[in-house]
Amino acid sequence: MVAKSKAVVLSATQTLAAAYAVVNTSGVNSGVFDVRNNEQVTLEVVHVHGDETSMTVLIEGSLDDASSVWFPAEPAADVSGSLTAGVFATTAGYRTRTYATSGTYPVCVDVCGLHRIRVKALATGGTPTGTIAVRAAGVFE
């Protein structure tokens, strides 16, 4: 049987910045969601578009509770790689999401093996006057 945790506020409405910043206005959980008992997490990203051209979101993960080491939680690869001598070579990277209009966007993340996640946001183009708010709910068996 699959169950879902209660939604946790990672950030109430926060104004975007011109550089990646952790989405956190609550102060209670520092914008961090403990995912060690979850297989997946659904994030509710609420974006109110401002003067910026777009907002980019990056989800990061950490393997433990005490470390300051964070890394992109969603690896990605350039699928236009090449096949040489039976080996497919591709450029490794990570996934970001870009939103250019106001809206409420669901984001599902596989968090197996992670201890916690956080969300970073970045405003690009124009003056960053838009906002972001994030809630998270875990899915577990």
Secondary structure, DSSP 8 states (H G I E B T S, - for coil): --EE---EEEEEEEE--SS-EE---SSSSTTEEE-TT-SEEEEEEEEE--SSSEEEEEEEEESSSS----EESSEEE-TT-EEETTEEE--EEE-EEEE-S-EEEEEEEE-TT-SEEEEEEEEESS----EEEEEEEEEE-
